[in-house]
Amino acid sequence: MKDFDPIEIPINGTLDLHTFRPRDVKELVPDYLSACRERGILTVRIIHGKGTGELRRTVHAILERLSDVLSFHPGSLDSGGWGATIVVLRPVETIAIDGAAADT
C-alpha cells in the first residue's frame, strides 16, 4: 500500500475523522486540538461517527489524558448527537516575563 502526501486540514473547530485511518487518530486529535487552541478556537467538534463506538472510545481515551481539555461531551442533536464529541479547551494564558509576553 502506498503512503499519501500529508493532507492540509482546515483549522476551523470541526475535525471529521471519517477521512483518516484509525491508526492516525492518536496523533491527529492532540495535534488538531493544539492548533485550535493556538488560534483561540476553544470549542471543537470531533466527528467520529456512531458505528460500533470503537473510534468514539479511542477519542474519549485521548481526551481524558490531555491537560488542555477542560471537558467533553456528546454532541447535541444538531451537532451530530452521539456520533460527535464536543470538546472544551483551556484558553492559552499569557503571562508577562520581564516585560515580554509568553504563552503557557
DRENMIBA-839721 format. One record per residue (C-alpha): residue in one letter; x, y, z. Coordinates in steps of 0.05 Angstrom, whole numbers, plus 5000, padded with zeros to 4 digits. Layout:
# residues N
AXYZ/...
***
This chain:
# residues 104
M500050005000/K502650684981/D503251255032/F499951905011/D502452615017/P500252985081/I493353275078/E492354005096/I486854025149/P482954665157/I483354905229/N476155135238/G473854775301/T471054155266/L475153525257/D471752975216/L475452325228/H471851945173/T477352125123/F483151885166/R486051205182/P484350975253/R491850885268/D492851635255/V487751865306/K492251825367/E496952345338/L491952735297/V487052915353/P492153225401/D495553605344/Y488953875318/L486654095387/S493254435399/A492654815333/C485555025350/R487755265419/E493455675389/R488356015344/G483556165401/I478455625380/L476555345447/T470354935429/V471754385379/R467253855348/I470453185333/I466152755286/H467652025297/G461151725274/K456451255310/G458650565284/T460850065337/G463350615384/E470650395380/L473051045349/R468951455400/R472151065457/T479151185428/V477751935421/H475051975492/A481151605519/I485652105484/L481652695511/E481952435582/R489552475580/L490253175551/S491353715603/D488854265556/V481953935553/L477254235604/S471353795587/F468053395532/H461053115519/P456952805463/G454353295411/S447353555413/L442253315362/D444053895315/S451553765321/G451953025308/G448952715370/W452952135397/G456752095331/A460652715351/T464252965413/I464453695434/V471053885467/V472154505510/L479454715513/R483355115564/P485055805538/V492255975525/E494456415583/T499156985570/I503857175626/A508857745628/I516157555638/D520758155645/G516158585603/A515358065548/A509157635539/A509656875539/D504256365526/T503055785572/
***
